[in-house]
Every structure is written in structure tokens, then in C-alpha cells.
Amino acid sequence: MTSPGEFLWPVRVYYEDTDAGGVVYYANYLKFMERARTEWLRTLGFEQDRLAAEGVLFMVASIAVDYLAPARFNDRLDVGVRLERLARASFELSQAVWGPPAGHTLCRGHVRIACVHSHTLKPRAIPPAIRQEVTREH
């Protein structure tokens, strides 16, 4: 399921996450992945509202997602985040959503996150403190 250096965040599927067929609506997997990325940064000591106040925003520049199996109401899911590549003003992450049965891959994605200045929205270097923490083996 997970590999060394991978952050894992649990998510519960609520009724509001499902479509008329009772399965998780495809766009909600993106929300689950977003929550996991936010919690990953939080566990590294970075709150996104504080970063924004300091002129740092992270924005999704691109994402590719493969949907492999459905999740349903009340399922407990695990969402993984793993750093794949770090550049001057961006990083690439692999993400996956696992669910019942335990360890079964439901969805996987590759996300490129850009670091931009919060006022101009122009690319900026990822701050050294963040670079250091995201590359540290946790």
C-alpha cells in the first residue's frame, strides 16, 4: 500500500461525497487528495493561511488521475502523498486513494504543484524551510 516517505491521511466517505448511484463522485477524489496534501504540509509545520500571509501560495498546475474502482458511502479511505520531484518553483507528487478491501487502490494521480507569490500569482522559489522539510525522510 504505502512506501517509505509516503504520508497517509484517513478520509471517511460521507453521503454528500456520493452521486446518484451511491458511489463517490469522481471530482471528490480530487478533494480527498487536496485534503491529504494540506495535511501533509501541516504535519511538516506549514499552515497554508500563514504561508499566504508570507507571500507563498501553492497551486495545482497539472493533474492526471486514473480511476480504478469505486468507493461508497461510509467507506474509510486512506489517501497517500509522496514527493516525486522537487524543482525551484514546483514539486511533483504521486497520490493514491486506497479503500475496501484494505489496501485496494481505488484511484491514483500525479500532481504538479506550482509555488507562486500570493499577490502577483507569478512563480516564485519554494522557500528553503519548506524545501528542507519536504525532502527530509519522515
C-alpha positions in Angstrom: 0.0 0.0 0.0 2.3 2.8 1.1 6.1 3.2 0.7 8.8 4.8 2.7 8.5 8.6 2.7 4.8 8.5 1.9 2.3 10.5 4.0 -1.1 8.9 4.7 -4.3 10.7 5.6 -7.6 8.9 6.5 -10.9 10.0 4.9 -14.4 8.9 5.6 -16.9 9.0 2.7 -20.0 11.0 3.6 -23.3 10.9 1.8 -22.5 14.3 0.2 -19.5 12.7 -1.5 -21.6 10.3 -3.5 -23.5 10.6 -6.7 -27.0 9.3 -7.5 -25.6 5.8 -8.0 -24.3 5.8 -4.4 -20.6 5.8 -5.3 -18.1 8.6 -4.7 -18.4 11.3 -7.4 -15.2 11.4 -9.4 -14.4 15.0 -8.6 -14.5 14.3 -4.9 -11.3 12.2 -5.2 -9.6 15.4 -6.1 -10.9 17.0 -2.9 -9.6 14.0 -0.9 -6.2 14.4 -2.5 -6.2 18.2 -1.8 -7.0 17.5 1.9 -4.2 15.0 2.1 -1.7 17.5 0.6 -2.8 20.2 3.1 -2.4 17.8 6.0 1.0 16.7 4.7 2.2 20.3 4.7 0.6 20.8 8.2 2.4 17.8 9.7 5.6 19.3 8.3 4.8 22.6 10.2 3.4 24.7 7.4 -0.1 26.2 7.6 -1.3 27.4 4.2 -3.0 30.6 5.6 0.3 31.6 7.3 2.2 30.9 4.1 -0.2 33.0 2.1 0.3 35.9 4.6 4.1 35.5 3.9 3.5 35.7 0.1 3.6 31.9 -0.6 0.8 30.0 -2.4 0.7 26.5 -3.8 -1.5 26.0 -6.8 -2.2 22.9 -8.9 -0.5 23.4 -12.2 -1.5 20.0 -13.6 -3.0 16.7 -12.5 -3.6 13.3 -14.1 -5.9 10.9 -12.4 -6.8 7.2 -13.0 -10.0 5.9 -11.5 -9.7 2.2 -10.9 -12.5 1.2 -8.6 -15.4 2.9 -6.8 -15.7 3.9 -3.1 -19.1 4.0 -1.5 -20.9 5.8 1.3 -19.3 5.3 4.7 -16.1 3.7 3.4 -13.0 4.5 5.2 -10.3 5.5 2.7 -6.6 6.3 3.0 -5.1 9.0 0.8 -1.3 8.9 0.2 1.1 11.7 -0.8 4.6 11.0 -1.9 7.1 13.6 -3.2 8.5 12.5 -6.6 10.4 15.6 -7.8 11.3 19.0 -6.4 12.2 21.9 -8.7 13.0 25.5 -7.9 9.4 26.7 -8.0 7.3 23.5 -8.2 7.1 19.9 -7.0 5.5 16.8 -8.3 3.6 14.4 -6.1 2.2 10.9 -6.6 -1.1 10.3 -4.8 -3.3 7.4 -4.3 -6.6 6.6 -2.6 -7.0 3.1 -1.1 -10.2 1.6 0.3 -12.1 -1.5 1.0 -10.9 -4.1 0.9 -7.9 -2.7 2.8 -5.1 -1.8 0.5 -7.1 -1.9 -2.6 -6.2 1.0 -4.9 -9.3 3.0 -6.0 -7.6 6.0 -7.6 -4.1 7.3 -8.3 -2.8 10.5 -9.6 0.2 12.6 -10.5 0.1 16.2 -9.4 2.4 19.1 -10.2 2.2 21.9 -7.7 3.5 25.4 -8.5 4.7 27.9 -5.9 3.5 31.4 -6.7 3.6 34.8 -5.0 0.3 35.3 -3.2 -0.2 38.9 -4.6 1.0 38.6 -8.2 0.4 34.8 -8.7 3.7 34.7 -10.6 6.1 31.8 -9.9 8.4 32.1 -7.0 11.1 29.9 -5.5 9.9 27.4 -2.9 11.2 28.8 0.5 14.2 27.0 1.8 12.5 25.9 5.0 9.8 24.1 3.0 12.3 22.6 0.6 14.2 21.2 3.6 11.2 19.6 5.3 9.6 18.1 2.2 12.8 16.3 1.3 13.5 15.1 4.9 12.7 11.4 5.4 9.8 11.3 7.9 
